[in-house]
């Protein structure tokens, strides 16, 4: 009854499941079960296999079956085969295995859990074999070889188990076999066996298949050459054909799991963009763009001329290398791929992680492995560059970032620079592949006009120094509101305009006015910060999320631009203090993460003074010649009796710091003097001149004190002075988290610095300024 109703979700009008075919199978099982009290378990099981063998015309001796015939009939049952032709396919696939493989697979299939333990139940193996049978890219022979590997891995894991039966779940493997479409062999698929408990494990397939066989690599090269020829010759290739062909020529496109669907679509978008750009298909490229923002014919003509004269992509080898780069560029964003092959690299370092993988395990990226040495080195250098184009466009980067690009690309010549730039352009064209693959939805005329100055700056690196190219970019961007650098302040203003995305006089004047409203000392400090380039003036500051700070301050009437710039000066002071504590030489670049400050600029209010009252702490870490600071904002309490008092400008903070250090110096001298006097009176009284000891003879007093009382008083005063010294030192180390009367005024608001519940004020000293979050901006 249960089986008859198993498809009740489809219909309640009769039994959908129990048709003649299902009844025949059910009847065979039912008949066999009637012998359970007369025959052994194995004999009853053999009756079921014998019934299936009869239907398929397969040889099977129920009393004493041969190993191979037993294995073939059981595989037929697992495949749910009911017709003769498929039965013969199973027999043929088993026959293609090597003798040792046949023997091993037959042994595993005959494990019964009674006389030989443990036996293995391959859960969902029927779906796996059916999917392999239906998928021409897989086939039964490869499926049987994978099953053999699964059995061997399970046996190794449960070798010492006393369990009669162990379940191995193949759900994920079955789903993978259904969609598998790679150009490499399915039987080479790596997988991981994850043990859930003492009687169950799961087979987790890994999409990346190591390829070292030269024949397979040569086959991939042939497919890619045919593809690139069709593209370059303008042959009648539809976009659907192109998608199908790249899926066969680039096996890496099958690496993206469901969770990385966005990256897969962006990869397809970038590869489709390469097709449209090479074939000069302007109408196809812009078909999904809003009419008012469509990429103009003039801009398209410039792009085509650039591709022809600089990129020189219209030859088979270069076009193939670019398609490979587009196919693999997002692999570092797949968490499982990155964590297994490049442990220690986080999501923000996906390009560097992929570069590491290509250097150390290139066999898992076969499209890359088959390229010539020239393009392998070019792709690795392009990925290892510490450069994010979106940060550059917003002037978050500094000239030192461009110098790294110049140094990495210089060995590859002009074509290397052009290849690097075209890679960025193609990726940006496919950025909205998640939205549509029908044309480039991203590279509109406004986006191209924003992109082109950065592209020109990168190409200027071929003949110019990094700082010159960077300053030219800033000057061009700032020229929409300003004409030239007239002074260091003017230079800083140009960078501020880029950080604030100012593109006209109105927005430019707003930022200029806010800068002019700063007090002179703050203006000078901010100027020094903004124009430091990391080359002649070290370090250079990469202001991550600074555009968000400016944008939020402009949009929030309770904040405004001038307070936001003043707060950035406070950030600079914190960074300088943190750098002095590290006791290390200056680095070339300093990344300053302002994400929390941007969030606070958005949320502060309604009181105009609330934004300034926030306290800030800085966490830092050195990575080679790069230092990273993360700014943490301690927001003031919103209640009326709030005790949190923020710094109201860089000058007052500096004065307080000088006063506290002076007071600490006086207390140190007083501690040393009183302690020294007490020590001399205790252990070296004979060393004191007679003119002073005359006052301290027994029975006489000095200021009403005997020698013993003087010694004890000096020691007590020394202890008091030392305690005051330590309290002020603790306040300096903990910043505004601490108050003169104790540690944290409010642990709930001071968690980012120290915690009353977790070690008191001195937890700040232990933690220091360490820790940071990596770069977060990326154009894909």
HELIX and SHEET records of a PDB file:
HELIX    1   1 UNK A   20  UNK A   33  1                                  14    
HELIX    2   2 UNK A   41  UNK A   56  1                                  16    
HELIX    3   3 UNK A   67  UNK A   78  1                                  12    
HELIX    4   4 UNK A   84  UNK A   95  1                                  12    
HELIX    5   5 UNK A   99  UNK A  110  1                                  12    
HELIX    6   6 UNK A  125  UNK A  134  1                                  10    
HELIX    7   7 UNK A  139  UNK A  157  1                                  19    
HELIX    8   8 UNK A  171  UNK A  179  1                                   9    
HELIX    9   9 UNK A  186  UNK A  188  5                                   3    
HELIX   10  10 UNK A  214  UNK A  232  1                                  19    
HELIX   11  11 UNK A  239  UNK A  249  1                                  11    
HELIX   12  12 UNK A  251  UNK A  254  5                                   4    
HELIX   13  13 UNK A  258  UNK A  260  5                                   3    
HELIX   14  14 UNK A  261  UNK A  278  1                                  18    
HELIX   15  15 UNK A  282  UNK A  285  1                                   4    
HELIX   16  16 UNK A  291  UNK A  293  5                                   3    
HELIX   17  17 UNK A  297  UNK A  306  1                                  10    
HELIX   18  18 UNK A  307  UNK A  311  3                                   5    
HELIX   19  19 UNK A  316  UNK A  328  1                                  13    
HELIX   20  20 UNK A  331  UNK A  333  5                                   3    
HELIX   21  21 UNK A  335  UNK A  341  1                                   7    
HELIX   22  22 UNK A  347  UNK A  349  5                                   3    
HELIX   23  23 UNK A  350  UNK A  360  1                                  11    
HELIX   24  24 UNK A  362  UNK A  364  5                                   3    
HELIX   25  25 UNK A  366  UNK A  369  1                                   4    
HELIX   26  26 UNK A  373  UNK A  384  1                                  12    
HELIX   27  27 UNK A  389  UNK A  393  1                                   5    
HELIX   28  28 UNK A  399  UNK A  410  1                                  12    
HELIX   29  29 UNK A  413  UNK A  429  1                                  17    
HELIX   30  30 UNK A  445  UNK A  460  1                                  16    
HELIX   31  31 UNK A  466  UNK A  478  1                                  13    
HELIX   32  32 UNK A  488  UNK A  499  1                                  12    
HELIX   33  33 UNK A  505  UNK A  516  1                                  12    
HELIX   34  34 UNK A  520  UNK A  531  1                                  12    
HELIX   35  35 UNK A  546  UNK A  555  1                                  10    
HELIX   36  36 UNK A  561  UNK A  582  1                                  22    
HELIX   37  37 UNK A  595  UNK A  603  1                                   9    
HELIX   38  38 UNK A  650  UNK A  683  1                                  34    
HELIX   39  39 UNK A  685  UNK A  687  5                                   3    
HELIX   40  40 UNK A  690  UNK A  693  1                                   4    
HELIX   41  41 UNK A  694  UNK A  696  5                                   3    
HELIX   42  42 UNK A  707  UNK A  734  1                                  28    
HELIX   43  43 UNK A  735  UNK A  737  5                                   3    
HELIX   44  44 UNK A  747  UNK A  749  5                                   3    
HELIX   45  45 UNK A  762  UNK A  767  1                                   6    
SHEET    1   A 4 UNK A 119  UNK A 123  0                                        
SHEET    2   A 4 UNK A 165  UNK A 169  1                                        
SHEET    3   A 4 UNK A 200  UNK A 205  1                                        
SHEET    4   A 4 UNK A 191  UNK A 197 -1                                        
SHEET    1   B 4 UNK A 540  UNK A 544  0                                        
SHEET    2   B 4 UNK A 589  UNK A 593  1                                        
SHEET    3   B 4 UNK A 626  UNK A 634  1                                        
SHEET    4   B 4 UNK A 615  UNK A 623 -1                                        
SHEET    1   C 2 UNK A 738  UNK A 739  0                                        
SHEET    2   C 2 UNK A 742  UNK A 744 -1                                        
END                                                                             
